[in-house]
């Protein structure tokens, strides 16, 4: 519910259905609402009911028609208390005096706190802000009304403060006009408190604070930065030393080179910077009203060496728009507005070492009309200048998170394989679902819906489901690394397949139709990987094993009160799980470490091997030179104390005094 309006939906055909609303009083003895009948209307008290019919769904809107302003003196048609409306409503959907659906609504609506009265013309004398604070509640900006989130406002009643009690303004604006100052003894706001602070701090109540607010006279001067300080560079600088992996690519105007990408929430961000040596393939939904053009293709890119390169752009026209137009709304006008827009953009960056050598762009254009939803596609690939094969993307021997897992079919003449999951659209049916590759290090879950008839043969159903799941895995081996070679079998691991349980029951359970046992509806892909090394401090990850298994379910035909339709739905899913294991087993403990725990620092409070720990290289609390000097001074004092405690030294000292 949003404000004085609430929306609900009635599923099913609404032809011949009568919608009504009634006020339902609460029984004081039982505390329950009274049962309603189908004799209501579309208006009850201050509430109106509006129905927007659809094909299979009808939108039901209940709105409040009364004024929600707080009452001013001598005013009518307003709210006398902050809690303006407390009522219970019942919405009924009836057909021929038979109740089909029932909705109970409990409405508690507070009055608006916006001020709508007349403002006095009397001028207010504002004191000199330099010598006297302006007020005790600076956020109190509206006279005679409660300001939201201003907890020091005296016009806010306790009931209203409960609405924003946890979102009050803080600081001086929120009413804290006497904050503790830095010289106060009880104040700990200073980042670095000197040792002499307790001797020179001030003991004073907050009422006697020297703080009068943040006031400015208008005349400001730019402070000069001392020569021994380096100013902080907030804007991205030009790259002249080359790009590193993950660095944002810069343009000639010293700005980020951006291409639409998906955020963590799954939405497309239009101004997302492109990172060096990081491929991506994203799809974004848009329509003609929200369509926006990206960066122009004449923007020159910083190569990383200080010079700039131009994009090589090739434009192509798409005639078959069925792969991009996912949904088309019904249009009621004869003239439809259309526009030539970008359907897809494919970027290929040719790189060498830390620099970009060339940029090739292929842009696909097409016509988008009003009411159509477009699925735009943006891809970025980085190809090494030394690589002759487009599949050899990096010289990086290990996988990177977010990169597609490489697959191969060693039993075919063309060894290129694929490991995919579903990417459904529209109704989510398996017949219209597309494929997307499995990305390394990202656990995922996808699925689609399979249409099944009530007279479906169980054996054929198992075969159909297994065929759909096996279509995701067109491979026999998975690459250990991102640059695995098809000619070297040692660069690949064989997929371990655990076949589903093949039940001999090919008919429905018992004499009932519409029930099938042991349907392999879930595909489980488990990928085991580990860190096997590092290149320039970046961990290199390698796939060790891949296992594929199936989970079976019992399918039963689902229908309503009357099984009019002969088609039901069976959801099938595919999950991918990445499991990280240590590359090497831990070193086993020796018999001495197991039996004698006296010198084990991890299992004892006293650790004798660390008696001289401050003098070792493992101690990093102080510089090693200071630790060594303090240790030698301590050793000298111990030696001096030992010498002076010797009786011979005492006799020698007494004889020298005589």
C-alpha positions in Angstrom: 0.0 0.0 0.0 1.4 3.4 -1.0 -0.3 6.4 0.7 -4.1 6.6 0.4 -4.2 4.0 -2.4 -3.8 0.3 -2.6 -3.5 -2.0 -5.7 -4.4 -5.6 -6.0 -4.8 -8.1 -8.9 -7.6 -10.6 -9.6 -6.2 -13.6 -11.5 -8.6 -15.1 -14.1 -11.3 -14.1 -16.4 -13.2 -11.1 -14.9 -16.1 -11.1 -17.3 -19.4 -11.4 -15.4 -17.6 -10.8 -12.0 -19.0 -8.0 -9.8 -16.4 -6.2 -7.6 -17.6 -4.4 -4.5 -16.2 -2.8 -1.3 -17.7 -2.5 2.1 -16.6 -1.1 5.5 -16.3 -4.0 7.9 -16.7 -3.1 11.6 -14.8 -5.1 14.2 -16.9 -7.0 16.8 -15.9 -5.7 20.2 -16.6 -9.0 21.9 -14.8 -11.4 19.5 -12.4 -9.0 17.9 -13.2 -10.4 14.5 -14.6 -8.7 11.4 -18.1 -9.5 10.4 -18.8 -11.8 7.4 -19.7 -9.9 4.2 -22.1 -10.7 1.4 -22.2 -9.8 -2.3 -24.6 -6.8 -1.8 -22.0 -4.1 -1.7 -21.1 -1.4 -4.2 -18.0 0.3 -5.6 -18.1 3.1 -3.0 -18.1 2.8 0.8 -17.7 5.8 3.0 -14.7 7.8 1.7 -13.3 4.8 -0.3 -13.7 4.2 -4.1 -13.1 1.0 -6.0 -11.9 1.0 -9.6 -11.3 -2.1 -11.7 -9.1 -2.2 -14.8 -9.9 -5.4 -16.7 -7.3 -7.4 -18.6 -7.1 -10.6 -20.5 -6.2 -13.0 -17.6 -5.5 -10.4 -14.9 -7.6 -7.5 -13.6 -6.2 -4.6 -11.6 -8.2 -3.6 -8.6 -7.5 -0.1 -7.1 -8.9 1.1 -3.8 -8.4 4.9 -3.1 -9.3 7.3 -0.4 -11.1 10.5 -1.4 -11.0 12.5 1.8 -8.6 15.3 2.7 -5.6 14.3 4.9 -4.5 17.7 6.1 -4.4 18.5 9.8 -7.1 20.8 11.0 -6.3 24.5 11.5 -8.4 26.7 13.7 -12.0 27.1 12.3 -11.3 24.5 9.5 -13.5 21.7 8.3 -13.0 18.6 6.1 -9.7 17.8 7.7 -8.0 15.5 10.2 -8.5 16.3 13.9 -5.8 13.9 15.1 -2.5 12.8 13.6 -3.8 9.3 13.1 -6.5 10.3 10.6 -8.0 7.0 9.3 -8.3 3.7 11.1 -10.7 1.5 9.2 -11.2 -2.1 8.0 -12.2 -2.8 4.4 -13.4 -5.8 2.6 -13.1 -6.2 -1.2 -15.3 -8.9 -2.7 -15.4 -10.5 -6.2 -18.7 -12.2 -6.8 -20.4 -14.0 -9.7 -24.1 -14.6 -9.5 -24.1 -14.0 -5.7 -21.3 -16.5 -5.3 -18.2 -15.2 -3.6 -15.1 -16.0 -5.7 -12.4 -14.0 -3.9 -12.2 -12.0 -0.7 -9.6 -9.4 0.4 -9.3 -7.9 3.9 -7.5 -4.5 4.2 -6.6 -2.8 7.5 -6.0 0.9 6.8 -4.0 3.2 9.2 -3.2 6.5 7.6 -1.6 9.5 9.3 -2.4 13.1 8.3 -0.1 15.1 6.1 2.2 17.4 8.0 2.8 19.9 5.2 1.9 23.5 6.1 -0.9 25.0 4.0 -1.9 28.0 6.2 -1.3 31.7 5.8 2.2 33.0 6.6 2.4 36.0 8.8 3.8 39.2 7.2 5.5 40.3 10.4 9.2 40.6 9.9 11.5 38.5 12.2 14.6 40.2 13.6 17.5 37.9 13.1 20.3 38.6 15.6 24.0 38.9 14.6 25.0 35.3 14.0 28.6 36.0 14.8 27.9 36.6 18.5 24.6 34.8 19.1 23.3 31.4 17.9 20.4 31.6 15.5 18.2 29.1 17.2 18.1 25.9 19.2 16.5 23.9 16.4 17.8 24.9 12.9 15.8 22.2 11.1 12.5 23.7 12.3 11.8 25.5 9.0 7.9 25.5 8.9 5.9 27.5 11.3 2.9 25.7 12.9 3.6 22.3 11.4 5.9 19.4 12.0 9.1 19.1 9.9 9.8 15.6 8.9 13.1 14.1 10.4 13.4 17.2 12.7 13.1 15.6 16.2 13.7 18.9 18.0 10.7 20.5 16.4 8.2 21.3 19.1 5.2 21.0 16.7 6.0 17.2 16.2 3.8 15.1 18.4 5.1 11.8 19.9 3.0 9.9 17.4 4.6 11.7 14.5 8.1 11.3 15.8 7.6 7.5 15.9 7.4 7.6 12.1 11.0 9.0 11.7 12.5 8.5 15.1 15.4 6.5 13.6 16.1 9.0 10.8 16.5 12.3 12.7 18.8 15.0 11.5 22.1 15.0 13.3 24.7 17.6 14.1 24.0 21.3 14.5 21.1 21.2 11.9 19.3 18.6 14.0 19.4 20.6 17.2 22.8 19.8 18.6 23.8 23.5 18.8 26.3 22.9 21.7 28.6 20.1 20.4 31.7 19.2 22.5 34.7 21.3 21.4 38.2 19.9 21.0 39.6 21.6 24.0 37.1 19.9 26.4 38.6 17.3 28.6 35.8 14.9 28.0 36.0 15.2 24.3 37.8 12.5 22.4 37.1 13.9 18.9 40.8 14.7 18.2 42.4 12.1 15.9 45.8 12.4 17.5 45.6 13.5 21.1 49.0 14.7 22.4 50.4 13.4 25.7 50.1 16.8 27.4 46.4 17.1 26.6 45.1 16.0 30.1 47.2 18.8 31.7 46.0 21.7 29.4 42.4 20.6 28.6 39.4 22.8 29.7 36.7 21.7 32.2 33.6 23.6 31.2 29.9 22.8 30.8 28.4 22.6 27.3 26.3 25.7 27.9 29.5 27.7 28.0 30.8 26.4 24.7 32.6 28.8 22.4 30.8 27.2 19.4 28.3 29.6 17.8 27.8 27.8 14.5 29.3 27.7 11.1 29.3 31.2 9.8 31.0 32.8 6.8 31.5 36.4 5.9 31.5 35.8 2.2 35.1 36.7 1.5 37.1 33.6 0.9 40.7 33.1 -0.3 42.3 30.0 -1.9 44.8 28.5 0.6 48.3 28.1 -0.7 49.6 24.5 -0.6 53.0 24.3 1.1 55.8 23.2 -1.2 56.5 20.1 0.9 52.9 18.8 0.5 51.6 17.1 -2.7 48.0 18.0 -3.6 45.6 15.2 -3.8 44.6 14.4 -7.4 40.9 13.7 -7.5 40.4 13.4 -11.2 41.8 10.4 -13.2 45.2 11.3 -14.7 46.5 10.3 -18.1 48.2 7.0 -18.3 51.7 7.1 -19.7 53.2 4.1 -17.9 50.7 1.6 -19.4 47.6 -0.2 -18.2 47.5 -2.9 -15.6 44.8 -5.6 -15.4 41.6 -4.0 -14.1 42.6 -0.4 -14.7 39.9 1.7 -16.3 40.5 2.7 -20.0 40.8 6.4 -20.5 39.8 8.7 -23.4 41.5 11.7 -24.9 39.5 14.0 -22.7 40.9 12.3 -19.6 37.6 10.6 -18.9 36.5 7.0 -18.5 35.7 5.0 -21.6 32.2 3.6 -20.8 30.0 0.9 -22.2 26.7 -0.3 -20.7 27.3 -3.1 -18.2 25.4 -5.0 -15.5 25.6 -4.0 -11.9 25.5 -6.3 -8.9 21.8 -5.9 -8.7 21.4 -7.2 -12.3 20.4 -3.8 -13.8 22.3 -2.2 -16.6 24.5 0.9 -15.9 25.1 3.1 -18.9 28.2 4.9 -17.7 30.2 1.8 -16.5 34.0 2.1 -17.3 35.7 -0.6 -19.3 38.5 -2.4 -17.4 41.7 -3.4 -19.1 41.9 -7.2 -19.9 38.4 -7.9 -18.6 35.9 -9.4 -21.1 32.2 -9.2 -20.7 29.0 -10.0 -22.6 25.9 -8.3 -21.3 22.3 -7.8 -22.5 20.2 -4.8 -21.5 16.4 -4.3 -21.9 15.2 -0.9 -23.1 12.3 0.6 -25.0 12.0 3.6 -27.3 11.1 6.0 -24.5 14.1 5.1 -22.3 16.6 4.6 -25.1 19.9 6.5 -24.7 22.9 6.7 -27.0 26.3 5.8 -25.5 29.6 7.5 -26.2 30.2 8.5 -29.8 32.4 6.2 -31.7 34.8 9.1 -32.8 36.2 9.3 -29.2 39.9 8.5 -29.2 41.3 6.1 -26.6 44.4 6.5 -24.6 46.7 3.6 -25.6 48.5 3.6 -22.3 51.7 5.0 -23.7 50.6 8.7 -23.9 49.3 8.6 -27.5 45.7 8.2 -28.7 44.2 5.8 -31.1 41.0 6.0 -33.2 38.2 3.3 -33.2 37.8 1.3 -36.4 34.0 1.2 -36.7 31.9 -1.0 -39.0 28.2 -0.4 -39.3 25.7 -3.2 -40.2 22.0 -3.3 -40.5 19.8 -6.0 -38.9 16.8 -7.2 -40.9 15.7 -10.1 -38.7 14.8 -8.3 -35.4 13.2 -11.4 -33.8 16.2 -12.2 -31.8 16.3 -8.8 -30.2 12.6 -7.8 -29.9 11.5 -9.9 -26.9 8.0 -8.4 -26.4 5.6 -6.3 -28.3 2.8 -4.4 -26.6 -0.6 -3.8 -28.2 -0.7 -0.5 -30.0 -4.0 1.4 -30.2 -2.9 4.2 -32.7 -2.7 3.8 -36.4 0.6 5.7 -36.7 3.5 4.1 -34.8 6.7 6.1 -34.0 9.9 4.2 -35.0 13.6 5.2 -34.7 16.9 3.8 -36.0 18.8 2.6 -32.8 21.7 0.5 -31.9 20.9 -3.2 -31.4 24.4 -4.5 -30.6 27.9 -3.3 -30.2 31.0 -5.7 -30.3 34.3 -4.2 -29.2 37.6 -6.0 -29.9 40.7 -4.6 -28.2 44.1 -5.7 -29.6 46.7 -5.4 -26.8 50.4 -5.9 -26.3 52.1 -5.8 -22.9 50.6 -2.8 -21.1 49.3 -0.9 -24.1 46.3 -1.0 -26.5 47.4 -1.3 -30.1 44.0 -1.3 -32.0 40.3 -1.1 -31.4 37.7 -2.7 -33.8 34.0 -2.0 -33.3 31.1 -3.6 -35.0 27.8 -1.8 -34.6 24.4 -3.4 -35.5 21.6 -1.0 -36.3 17.9 -1.6 -36.6 14.5 0.0 -36.3 12.8 0.1 -32.9 9.1 1.2 -32.7 7.1 2.6 -29.8 5.7 -0.2 -27.6 8.5 -2.7 -28.4 11.1 -3.9 -25.9 14.6 -4.3 -27.2 17.3 -6.6 -25.8 20.6 -4.7 -26.5 23.9 -6.7 -26.5 27.3 -5.3 -25.7 30.5 -7.4 -25.8 34.1 -6.6 -25.1 37.0 -8.9 -26.0 40.7 -8.4 -25.5 42.9 -10.2 -28.0 46.7 -10.4 -27.7 48.7 -9.1 -30.6 50.9 -12.2 -30.4 47.9 -14.6 -30.5 46.8 -15.9 -33.9 43.8 -17.9 -32.4 40.8 -15.9 -31.2 40.2 -18.3 -28.4 43.7 -17.6 -26.9 42.5 -14.5 -25.1 45.3 -14.0 -22.5 48.8 -15.1 -21.7 47.4 -15.6 -18.2 47.7 -19.4 -17.5 44.9 -19.4 -14.9 41.3 -18.6 -14.8 39.9 -15.2 -13.8 36.6 -14.7 -12.0 33.8 -13.9 -14.4 35.5 -15.5 -17.5 33.7 -18.3 -19.4 34.8 -21.9 -18.5 36.5 -23.5 -21.5 35.0 -26.8 -22.7 36.0 -29.3 -25.4 34.5 -32.3 -27.1 37.4 -34.6 -27.6 35.2 -37.2 -29.4 34.4 -35.0 -32.3 36.4 -33.7 -35.3 35.9 -30.2 -34.1 37.0 -30.2 -30.4 35.3 -26.9 -29.6 32.6 -27.5 -26.9 30.4 -25.5 -24.6 29.2 -25.5 -21.0 26.0 -23.4 -20.6 23.1 -22.6 -18.4 19.7 -21.3 -19.4 18.8 -17.7 -19.9 15.0 -17.6 -20.0 12.8 -14.8 -21.3 9.1 -14.1 -21.7 7.1 -17.0 -20.3 10.2 -19.0 -19.3 9.5 -21.9 -21.5 12.3 -24.3 -22.4 11.4 -24.0 -26.1 12.3 -20.3 -26.2 15.1 -20.2 -23.6 18.6 -19.1 -24.7 22.0 -20.2 -23.5 24.6 -18.3 -21.6 28.1 -19.7 -20.7 29.1 -20.8 -17.2 31.3 -18.2 -15.7 34.3 -19.2 -13.6 34.0 -18.6 -9.8 30.3 -17.5 -10.0 27.7 -19.9 -8.5 24.5 -19.8 -10.5 21.1 -21.3 -10.8 18.9 -21.2 -13.9 15.9 -23.1 -15.1 13.0 -23.2 -17.6 9.5 -24.7 -17.8 8.6 -27.8 -19.8 5.0 -28.3 -21.0 3.7 -31.8 -20.2 0.4 -33.4 -21.0 -1.8 -35.4 -18.6 -1.4 -38.5 -20.8 2.4 -38.1 -21.0 4.4 -41.4 -21.1 6.8 -41.5 -18.1 9.6 -43.1 -20.1 9.3 -40.6 -22.9 9.2 -37.8 -20.3 12.4 -38.9 -18.6 14.1 -39.0 -22.0 12.8 -35.6 -23.0 14.0 -34.0 -19.7 17.4 -35.7 -19.9 17.8 -34.5 -23.4 17.0 -30.9 -22.4 19.5 -31.0 -19.5 22.3 -32.7 -21.6 21.9 -29.9 -24.3 23.6 -27.6 -21.8 26.7 -29.7 -21.7 28.1 -30.1 -25.3 31.5 -31.3 -24.0 33.5 -34.2 -22.7 36.4 -32.3 -21.1 36.9 -29.0 -19.3 40.0 -26.9 -19.6 42.2 -26.7 -16.6 43.4 -23.2 -17.5 42.1 -20.4 -19.6 44.7 -21.0 -22.2 44.4 -24.8 -22.4 45.4 -26.1 -25.9 43.1 -28.4 -27.8 46.1 -30.4 -29.0 47.4 -31.3 -25.5 45.1 -33.7 -23.6 46.9 -33.0 -20.3 45.5 -29.5 -20.3 42.0 -30.8 -19.9 40.0 -32.8 -17.2 37.4 -35.3 -18.1 33.8 -34.6 -17.0 32.6 -37.1 -14.4 29.0 -38.0 -15.2 26.7 -39.6 -12.7 23.8 -40.9 -14.8 20.3 -40.5 -13.3 18.4 -43.4 -11.8 16.8 -45.3 -14.7 13.5 -46.5 -13.3 11.9 -49.4 -15.1 8.4 -47.9 -14.4 7.3 -46.5 -17.7 3.7 -45.9 -16.8 2.0 -43.8 -14.2 2.0 -44.8 -10.6 -0.7 -47.4 -10.1 -3.8 -46.9 -12.2 -3.7 -43.0 -11.9 -2.7 -40.9 -14.8 -0.5 -37.8 -14.5 2.1 -39.2 -12.0 5.6 -40.1 -12.9 8.4 -41.2 -10.6 12.2 -40.5 -10.8 12.1 -37.6 -13.2 15.7 -36.1 -13.5 14.5 -32.5 -13.2 17.7 -31.0 -11.6 21.2 -30.9 -13.1 24.0 -30.3 -10.6 27.4 -29.1 -11.9 30.2 -29.1 -9.4 33.6 -27.6 -10.3 36.6 -28.1 -8.0 39.4 -25.6 -8.4 42.5 -24.4 -6.4 45.2 -21.8 -6.4 48.3 -23.4 -8.0 50.6 -20.4 -8.1 50.9 -16.7 -8.7 52.1 -14.4 -11.6 53.3 -11.0 -10.5 51.5 -11.4 -7.2 48.1 -12.4 -8.9 46.9 -15.9 -7.8 46.5 -18.3 -10.7 43.5 -20.6 -10.3 43.1 -24.0 -12.0 40.2 -26.4 -12.4 41.0 -29.8 -10.9 37.8 -31.8 -11.5 34.2 -31.5 -12.8 31.3 -33.6 -11.7 27.8 -33.7 -13.2 24.9 -35.4 -11.3 21.1 -35.4 -11.5 18.4 -35.1 -8.8 15.1 -36.8 -9.4 11.6 -35.6 -8.5 8.1 -37.0 -8.6 6.0 -35.2 -11.2 2.3 -34.9 -10.8 -0.2 -33.3 -13.1 -1.5 -30.0 -11.5 -4.9 -28.6 -12.3 -7.6 -26.6 -10.6 -11.1 -27.7 -9.6 -11.8 -28.9 -13.1 -9.0 -30.3 -15.3 -10.1 -28.4 -18.4 -6.6 -28.0 -19.8 -4.6 -31.0 -20.8 -1.2 -29.2 -20.4 0.7 -28.9 -17.1 4.2 -27.5 -16.4 7.3 -29.2 -15.1 10.1 -26.9 -14.0 13.7 -28.1 -14.6 16.8 -26.4 -13.2 20.5 -26.4 -13.6 22.9 -25.3 -10.8 26.6 -24.6 -10.9 28.7 -24.7 -7.7 32.4 -23.8 -7.5 34.3 -25.5 -4.7 37.8 -24.3 -3.7 40.2 -26.8 -2.2 43.8 -26.3 -1.0 46.3 -27.0 -3.7 48.5 -29.1 -1.3 47.5 -31.0 1.8 48.7 -29.5 5.1 51.9 -30.7 6.6 51.2 -33.4 9.2 52.3 -32.9 12.8 55.3 -34.8 14.0 55.2 -37.1 17.0 57.1 -34.6 19.1 54.5 -31.9 18.3 51.6 -34.3 19.2 53.0 -35.6 22.5 55.0 -32.6 23.9 52.7 -29.6 23.9 54.7 -27.6 26.5 56.5 -25.6 23.8 53.5 -25.3 21.5 52.6 -21.6 21.5 49.2 -22.2 20.0 48.0 -24.4 22.9 49.7 -22.7 25.9 49.4 -19.4 27.6 53.1 -19.2 28.2 55.3 -19.5 25.0 59.0 -19.9 25.9 60.2 -19.9 22.3 58.9 -16.3 22.1 60.8 -15.1 25.2 63.0 -12.9 23.0 60.4 -12.2 20.5 60.9 -8.3 20.5 64.5 -8.9 19.4 63.5 -11.1 16.4 62.7 -10.1 12.9 59.0 -11.2 13.4 58.3 -8.3 15.7 57.0 -5.3 13.6 55.8 -3.0 16.4 58.9 -0.9 16.2 61.9 -0.5 13.8 64.4 -3.3 14.2 67.2 -0.9 15.0 65.3 0.6 18.0 64.4 -2.9 19.3 68.1 -3.9 19.0 69.3 -0.8 20.9 66.7 -1.2 23.7 67.7 -4.9 23.9 71.4 -4.1 24.3 70.6 -1.4 26.9 68.6 -3.9 28.9 71.3 -6.5 28.6 73.9 -3.9 29.8 71.7 -3.0 32.8 71.3 -6.7 33.8 75.0 -7.3 33.5 75.8 -4.2 35.6 73.3 -5.3 38.3 74.9 -8.7 38.3 78.4 -7.2 38.8 77.3 -4.9 41.5 75.6 -7.7 43.5 78.9 -9.6 43.6 80.6 -9.5 47.2 84.0 -8.9 45.6 82.7 -5.7 44.0 81.4 -4.5 47.4 84.8 -5.0 49.0 86.5 -3.2 46.2 84.1 -0.4 46.4 84.5 0.0 50.2 88.3 -0.1 49.9 88.2 2.6 47.3 86.2 4.9 49.5 88.7 4.5 52.4 
